[in-house]
Amino acid sequence: MPPFEPNEYLFEKHADKGNERWEIFAWAVRDAMMKSGHFQPIDETLKSKFKYEEYMRCLPGALEPSITDSLENKLLLNASKDSELPSPGTPESLSRSTSITALTESSSADLNNTSRSFYN
């Protein structure tokens, strides 16, 4: 992106985006970055982002974010509507988790056999 320099037209045209000039400028830069990078706007509060980060980093005392205020959960819920993933506890999801467990167990057994033959 080229350097972004605000002008009076920006502040007059988009006066509804903020009370002060820096707020309008910040909105314009964010909007330009979202459009050029093909990003979706996420209007979460900074406080909820910090709570989510604490949870993801497994910090002591971090609470699990509820499904209504978690940024990633919102994105996952939208993605799951598109891809129609099975709901937890349904036969489809249980068979999927069982096959993953079986695959993991067979992979670790193969790895143990390989390491034994290597050292013997």
Residue frames relative to the residue before (quaternion, step in Angstrom):
aa qw qx qy qz dx dy dz
M 1.0000 0.0000 0.0000 0.0000 0.00 0.00 0.00
P 0.4626 -0.6621 0.5028 0.3079 3.59 -1.01 0.71
P 0.6529 -0.4881 0.3731 0.4430 3.61 -1.19 0.29
F 0.3023 -0.7594 0.5556 0.1523 3.54 -0.99 0.85
E 0.0033 0.7978 -0.6011 0.0472 3.57 -0.56 1.18
P 0.3392 -0.7594 0.5152 0.2072 3.59 -0.60 1.10
N 0.1076 -0.7638 0.6298 0.0921 3.54 -1.27 0.49
E 0.7232 -0.4477 0.2990 0.4325 3.57 -1.27 0.14
Y 0.5889 0.5740 -0.3709 0.4315 3.59 1.06 -0.67
L 0.6268 0.5398 -0.3324 0.4530 3.59 0.96 -0.84
F 0.7112 0.4655 -0.2673 0.4539 3.57 0.81 -1.01
E 0.6656 0.4830 -0.3054 0.4801 3.61 1.08 -0.65
K 0.6882 0.5037 -0.2805 0.4404 3.58 0.87 -0.98
H 0.8029 0.2483 -0.1029 0.5321 3.58 0.95 -0.89
A 0.1611 0.8224 -0.5254 0.1470 3.57 1.03 0.79
D 0.6228 0.5607 -0.3364 0.4297 3.60 1.16 -0.49
K 0.6012 0.5991 -0.3494 0.3969 3.62 1.23 -0.24
G 0.8150 -0.0436 0.0212 0.5775 3.60 1.20 -0.13
N 0.5467 -0.6248 0.4528 0.3252 3.52 -1.29 0.36
E 0.7735 0.2549 -0.1313 0.5653 3.56 1.09 -0.69
R 0.6739 -0.5240 0.3442 0.3909 3.53 -1.26 0.48
W 0.6466 0.5267 -0.3383 0.4359 3.60 0.95 -0.78
E 0.6288 0.5326 -0.3408 0.4526 3.61 1.08 -0.66
I 0.6426 0.5060 -0.3152 0.4813 3.57 1.03 -0.78
F 0.6464 0.5132 -0.3105 0.4715 3.56 0.98 -0.88
A 0.6550 0.5077 -0.3132 0.4638 3.61 0.92 -0.89
W 0.6376 0.5162 -0.3301 0.4670 3.59 0.98 -0.81
A 0.6716 0.5150 -0.3007 0.4396 3.59 0.90 -0.96
V 0.6542 0.4979 -0.3139 0.4750 3.60 0.95 -0.85
R 0.6504 0.5098 -0.3150 0.4668 3.59 0.93 -0.89
D 0.6595 0.5107 -0.3066 0.4586 3.58 0.92 -0.89
A 0.6586 0.5034 -0.3092 0.4662 3.59 0.94 -0.87
M 0.6587 0.5039 -0.3107 0.4644 3.60 0.98 -0.84
M 0.6486 0.5127 -0.3267 0.4579 3.59 0.97 -0.80
K 0.6844 0.4853 -0.2923 0.4589 3.57 0.92 -0.86
S 0.7081 0.4512 -0.2830 0.4636 3.60 0.86 -0.86
G 0.7304 0.4042 -0.2364 0.4972 3.61 1.10 -0.62
H 0.3809 -0.7428 0.4609 0.3011 3.59 1.32 -0.04
F 0.3343 0.7324 -0.5108 0.3015 3.57 0.98 0.95
Q 0.3992 -0.6757 0.5591 0.2674 3.54 -1.25 0.46
P 0.4887 -0.6583 0.4693 0.3280 3.61 -0.99 0.69
I 0.0856 -0.7610 0.6420 0.0372 3.54 -1.05 0.82
D 0.1089 -0.8376 0.5352 0.0130 3.54 -0.36 1.24
E 0.2153 0.7693 -0.5586 0.2232 3.55 0.78 1.07
T 0.4958 -0.6297 0.4934 0.3379 3.56 -1.15 0.54
L 0.6090 -0.5633 0.4104 0.3786 3.55 -1.16 0.56
K 0.6028 0.5727 -0.3458 0.4348 3.56 1.09 -0.72
S 0.6907 0.4575 -0.2913 0.4783 3.61 0.88 -0.85
K 0.6054 0.5407 -0.3590 0.4607 3.61 1.12 -0.57
F 0.6535 0.5050 -0.3135 0.4686 3.59 1.00 -0.80
K 0.6217 0.5285 -0.3412 0.4667 3.61 1.02 -0.75
Y 0.6616 0.5060 -0.2981 0.4662 3.55 0.95 -0.90
E 0.6461 0.5130 -0.3226 0.4639 3.59 0.98 -0.82
E 0.6248 0.5324 -0.3366 0.4614 3.60 0.97 -0.80
Y 0.6580 0.5108 -0.3017 0.4638 3.57 0.95 -0.89
M 0.6933 0.4838 -0.2809 0.4543 3.59 0.86 -0.97
R 0.6914 0.4466 -0.2742 0.4974 3.61 1.12 -0.57
C 0.3937 -0.7529 0.4448 0.2833 3.61 1.36 0.10
L 0.2095 0.7882 -0.5466 0.1900 3.57 0.93 0.87
P 0.5729 -0.5981 0.4220 0.3688 3.60 -1.03 0.70
G 0.8132 0.2464 -0.2027 0.4867 3.56 -0.95 0.91
A 0.4803 0.6622 -0.4490 0.3594 3.59 1.23 0.00
L 0.3025 -0.7621 0.5493 0.1612 3.54 -0.84 1.00
E 0.5155 -0.6186 0.4881 0.3366 3.55 -1.12 0.66
P 0.4140 -0.7177 0.4886 0.2735 3.60 -0.71 0.98
S 0.4855 -0.6520 0.4858 0.3212 3.54 -1.06 0.70
I 0.6281 -0.5764 0.3698 0.3696 3.54 -1.15 0.55
T 0.6462 0.5401 -0.3343 0.4231 3.61 1.14 -0.42
D 0.7885 0.3233 -0.1899 0.4875 3.62 1.03 -0.57
S 0.5418 0.6280 -0.4083 0.3811 3.60 1.20 0.03
L 0.4873 -0.6847 0.4730 0.2645 3.52 -0.83 1.05
E 0.6970 0.4649 -0.2879 0.4639 3.59 0.78 -0.96
N 0.6306 0.5335 -0.3427 0.4476 3.58 1.01 -0.73
K 0.6219 0.5276 -0.3484 0.4620 3.59 1.02 -0.72
L 0.6728 0.4846 -0.2993 0.4721 3.56 0.92 -0.89
L 0.6594 0.5024 -0.3123 0.4640 3.59 0.98 -0.81
L 0.6358 0.5229 -0.3355 0.4580 3.57 1.00 -0.76
N 0.6497 0.4959 -0.3192 0.4796 3.58 0.98 -0.77
A 0.6615 0.4985 -0.3093 0.4671 3.59 0.97 -0.82
S 0.6708 0.5046 -0.3169 0.4416 3.58 0.94 -0.81
K 0.5886 0.5508 -0.3780 0.4553 3.59 1.13 -0.50
D 0.6770 0.4931 -0.2870 0.4649 3.55 1.07 -0.80
S 0.7812 0.3526 -0.1801 0.4826 3.58 0.90 -0.93
E 0.3135 -0.7946 0.4698 0.2229 3.58 1.30 -0.10
L 0.0824 0.8005 -0.5805 0.1243 3.56 0.65 1.18
P 0.5380 -0.6218 0.4402 0.3606 3.62 -1.05 0.60
S 0.4958 -0.6509 0.4883 0.3033 3.55 -1.08 0.75
P 0.5833 -0.5789 0.4214 0.3835 3.61 -1.10 0.61
G 0.7855 0.3173 -0.2501 0.4688 3.56 -1.01 0.84
T 0.5686 0.5696 -0.4040 0.4349 3.59 1.21 -0.10
P 0.6591 -0.5190 0.3479 0.4185 3.61 -1.13 0.44
E 0.6282 0.5449 -0.3482 0.4328 3.61 1.04 -0.73
S 0.6969 0.4592 -0.2878 0.4698 3.58 0.91 -0.89
L 0.6305 0.5329 -0.3426 0.4485 3.60 1.05 -0.70
S 0.6644 0.4793 -0.3187 0.4768 3.60 0.92 -0.80
R 0.6151 0.5445 -0.3451 0.4540 3.58 1.10 -0.66
S 0.6895 0.4611 -0.2906 0.4770 3.61 0.90 -0.91
T 0.6147 0.5400 -0.3493 0.4566 3.61 1.08 -0.67
S 0.6740 0.4826 -0.3085 0.4664 3.59 0.92 -0.82
I 0.6167 0.5258 -0.3484 0.4709 3.60 1.09 -0.63
T 0.6442 0.5140 -0.3177 0.4689 3.60 0.98 -0.84
A 0.6590 0.5034 -0.3101 0.4649 3.58 0.93 -0.89
L 0.6437 0.5199 -0.3180 0.4629 3.57 0.97 -0.81
T 0.6527 0.5125 -0.3110 0.4633 3.58 0.96 -0.86
E 0.6696 0.4979 -0.3023 0.4608 3.59 0.93 -0.90
S 0.6742 0.4811 -0.3108 0.4664 3.61 0.91 -0.82
S 0.6293 0.5329 -0.3368 0.4545 3.60 1.05 -0.70
S 0.6750 0.4767 -0.3061 0.4726 3.58 0.95 -0.82
A 0.6178 0.5256 -0.3519 0.4671 3.63 1.10 -0.63
D 0.6405 0.5161 -0.3207 0.4696 3.60 0.98 -0.80
L 0.6467 0.5222 -0.3132 0.4593 3.56 1.01 -0.83
N 0.6457 0.5092 -0.3219 0.4691 3.60 0.99 -0.80
N 0.6577 0.5025 -0.3151 0.4644 3.62 0.94 -0.84
T 0.6424 0.5227 -0.3214 0.4592 3.57 1.00 -0.80
S 0.6845 0.4765 -0.3015 0.4621 3.59 0.88 -0.88
R 0.6200 0.5319 -0.3553 0.4544 3.62 1.05 -0.63
S 0.6875 0.4706 -0.2966 0.4668 3.59 0.90 -0.89
F 0.6145 0.5558 -0.3510 0.4362 3.58 1.10 -0.55
Y 0.7495 0.3998 -0.2149 0.4819 3.56 0.93 -0.92
N 0.6735 0.4876 -0.3066 0.4632 3.66 1.16 -0.28
